[in-house]
Amino acid sequence: MNNQLYVITGGPGSGKTTLIEALAAAGYATAPEAGRAIIIDQAAIGRPDIGTHDPALFAELMLSWDMRSYRWALQQPGPVFFDHAVAGMPAYFRLTGLPVPSHVAAAAEAFRYARQAFIAPPWRDIYRTDEERHQTFDEAVRTFEAAAVGYREQGYELLELPKCDVSGRLAFVLGHLSLPVPAPC
């Protein structure tokens, strides 16, 4: 386990990225979500909807991105917060109906994060679709459930984020880790 690398996971549209942005604004190092960036990049080169049309390739690209983010994080001087991580990849494969390749399972074992991970529950009130997020709310719930099972199977303790504004979530995460909470503006 690497006690300076913290994962924030859960289904789409549950406020993870907003929390990651708040952590970055508070001065903490963050690693962005691979999936959204890959969708944007692939669309820019003429491969829209890669996640739908080729989920195995999409998963491999996310794995590669997350492993690179992990290596980058090891070079940072303090804690780093991840919007998803290598640890969630076996669950993603299962969620999409694909078998978990042995190299994906090996990556999840080799690239370890702090034992406690934060999980954002499905939250209908804030859920929105957009250019990159096409999942229904029901799919978001299934993604949350798959992530919860996957992280627990790998020995992570999940701490569910409260359904509150981003400043409350920020205080919850930082307070739980005994890290400085920024003063309100």
C-alpha positions as CSV (number, residue, x, y, z in Angstrom):
1,M,0.0,0.0,0.0
2,N,1.2,3.5,-0.7
3,N,-0.1,5.7,2.1
4,Q,0.3,9.0,0.2
5,L,-1.9,8.0,-2.8
6,Y,-5.7,8.3,-2.3
7,V,-8.4,7.1,-4.6
8,I,-11.8,8.7,-5.1
9,T,-14.0,6.3,-7.0
10,G,-17.7,5.7,-7.7
11,G,-20.0,5.9,-10.6
12,P,-20.3,8.7,-13.1
13,G,-22.0,11.9,-12.1
14,S,-21.5,11.5,-8.4
15,G,-19.3,14.6,-7.8
16,K,-15.8,12.9,-7.9
17,T,-14.3,15.3,-10.5
18,T,-15.7,18.4,-8.6
19,L,-14.1,17.1,-5.4
20,I,-10.8,16.4,-7.3
21,E,-10.9,20.0,-8.6
22,A,-11.5,21.3,-5.1
23,L,-8.5,19.3,-3.8
24,A,-6.4,20.8,-6.6
25,A,-7.6,24.3,-5.7
26,A,-6.6,23.6,-2.1
27,G,-3.1,22.9,-3.2
28,Y,-3.1,19.1,-3.3
29,A,-1.7,17.1,-6.2
30,T,-4.4,15.4,-8.2
31,A,-4.5,12.9,-11.1
32,P,-7.5,13.4,-13.4
33,E,-9.9,10.7,-14.6
34,A,-8.5,8.7,-17.5
35,G,-11.9,7.8,-19.1
36,R,-13.0,11.3,-19.9
37,A,-9.7,12.4,-21.2
38,I,-9.4,9.4,-23.4
39,I,-12.9,9.9,-24.8
40,I,-12.0,13.5,-25.7
41,D,-8.6,12.6,-27.2
42,Q,-10.0,9.7,-29.2
43,A,-12.9,11.8,-30.6
44,A,-10.4,14.4,-31.6
45,I,-8.7,11.9,-33.9
46,G,-11.9,10.5,-35.4
47,R,-12.7,7.7,-32.9
48,P,-15.8,8.9,-31.1
49,D,-17.6,6.6,-28.7
50,I,-14.6,4.3,-28.2
51,G,-16.0,3.1,-24.9
52,T,-19.1,1.8,-26.6
53,H,-17.5,0.5,-29.9
54,D,-14.4,-1.0,-28.4
55,P,-14.7,-1.4,-24.6
56,A,-11.6,-3.7,-24.4
57,L,-9.4,-1.1,-26.1
58,F,-10.9,1.7,-24.0
59,A,-10.2,-0.3,-20.9
60,E,-6.5,-0.9,-22.0
61,L,-6.1,2.8,-22.7
62,M,-7.4,3.7,-19.2
63,L,-5.1,1.1,-17.6
64,S,-2.1,2.6,-19.4
65,W,-3.2,6.1,-18.4
66,D,-3.7,5.2,-14.8
67,M,-0.4,3.3,-14.5
68,R,1.4,6.4,-15.9
69,S,-0.5,8.6,-13.4
70,Y,0.6,6.3,-10.6
71,R,4.3,6.6,-11.6
72,W,3.9,10.4,-11.8
73,A,2.3,10.5,-8.3
74,L,5.2,8.6,-6.8
75,Q,7.4,11.6,-7.7
76,Q,5.2,14.2,-5.9
77,P,6.2,15.5,-2.5
78,G,3.0,15.0,-0.6
79,P,-0.4,13.3,-0.9
80,V,-2.0,12.8,-4.4
81,F,-5.7,12.3,-5.0
82,F,-6.8,10.1,-8.0
83,D,-10.1,10.4,-9.9
84,H,-10.3,6.6,-10.3
85,A,-7.2,4.4,-10.4
86,V,-5.6,1.1,-11.5
87,A,-7.3,-0.6,-8.6
88,G,-10.7,-0.1,-10.3
89,M,-9.8,-1.7,-13.6
90,P,-10.8,-5.3,-12.8
91,A,-14.2,-4.1,-11.8
92,Y,-14.5,-2.1,-15.0
93,F,-13.7,-5.2,-17.1
94,R,-16.4,-7.2,-15.3
95,L,-18.9,-4.3,-15.5
96,T,-18.5,-4.3,-19.3
97,G,-18.9,-8.1,-19.5
98,L,-15.3,-8.7,-20.4
99,P,-13.0,-11.2,-18.7
100,V,-10.3,-9.7,-16.5
101,P,-7.0,-10.3,-18.3
102,S,-4.2,-11.6,-16.1
103,H,-2.1,-8.5,-16.7
104,V,-5.0,-6.3,-15.4
105,A,-5.3,-8.3,-12.2
106,A,-1.5,-8.2,-11.9
107,A,-1.5,-4.4,-12.3
108,A,-4.2,-4.0,-9.6
109,E,-1.9,-6.0,-7.3
110,A,1.2,-4.1,-8.2
111,F,-0.1,-0.6,-8.2
112,R,-1.4,-0.2,-4.7
113,Y,-2.9,3.0,-3.1
114,A,-3.7,3.9,0.5
115,R,-5.8,1.2,2.1
116,Q,-8.7,3.6,2.6
117,A,-10.4,4.8,-0.6
118,F,-13.2,7.2,-0.9
119,I,-16.3,6.3,-2.8
120,A,-18.9,8.7,-4.1
121,P,-22.4,7.3,-3.9
122,P,-24.9,7.7,-6.8
123,W,-26.7,11.0,-6.3
124,R,-29.6,11.6,-8.6
125,D,-29.9,15.3,-7.7
126,I,-26.5,16.1,-9.2
127,Y,-26.4,13.5,-12.0
128,R,-26.1,15.0,-15.5
129,T,-25.1,13.6,-18.9
130,D,-22.8,15.6,-21.2
131,E,-20.6,15.3,-24.3
132,E,-18.5,12.5,-22.7
133,R,-20.9,11.0,-20.2
134,H,-23.8,9.2,-21.9
135,Q,-24.6,6.6,-19.2
136,T,-28.0,6.6,-17.6
137,F,-28.4,7.0,-13.9
138,D,-29.1,3.3,-13.6
139,E,-25.8,2.6,-15.3
140,A,-24.1,5.0,-12.9
141,V,-25.6,3.0,-10.0
142,R,-24.3,-0.3,-11.5
143,T,-20.8,1.3,-11.9
144,F,-20.8,2.4,-8.3
145,E,-21.8,-1.1,-7.2
146,A,-19.1,-2.7,-9.4
147,A,-16.5,-0.3,-8.0
148,A,-17.5,-1.0,-4.4
149,V,-17.2,-4.8,-4.9
150,G,-14.0,-4.5,-6.8
151,Y,-12.2,-2.3,-4.3
152,R,-13.3,-4.4,-1.4
153,E,-12.2,-7.6,-3.1
154,Q,-8.7,-6.1,-3.3
155,G,-8.6,-5.3,0.4
156,Y,-9.5,-1.6,0.3
157,E,-11.6,-0.1,3.0
158,L,-14.2,2.2,1.4
159,L,-15.3,5.4,3.0
160,E,-18.5,6.7,1.5
161,L,-18.6,10.4,0.8
162,P,-21.5,12.3,2.3
163,K,-24.1,13.8,-0.1
164,C,-23.3,17.4,0.6
165,D,-21.7,20.4,-1.1
166,V,-18.1,20.2,-2.3
167,S,-16.8,22.2,0.7
168,G,-18.3,19.6,3.0
169,R,-16.9,16.7,1.0
170,L,-13.5,18.4,1.0
171,A,-13.6,18.8,4.8
172,F,-14.7,15.2,5.1
173,V,-11.8,13.8,3.1
174,L,-9.1,16.1,4.5
175,G,-10.4,15.7,8.0
176,H,-10.4,12.0,7.8
177,L,-6.8,12.0,6.6
178,S,-5.7,14.6,9.2
179,L,-4.6,16.9,6.4
180,P,-5.0,20.7,6.5
181,V,-8.4,22.0,5.5
182,P,-8.3,25.3,3.6
183,A,-9.9,28.3,5.2
184,P,-13.2,29.3,3.6
185,C,-13.0,32.4,1.3
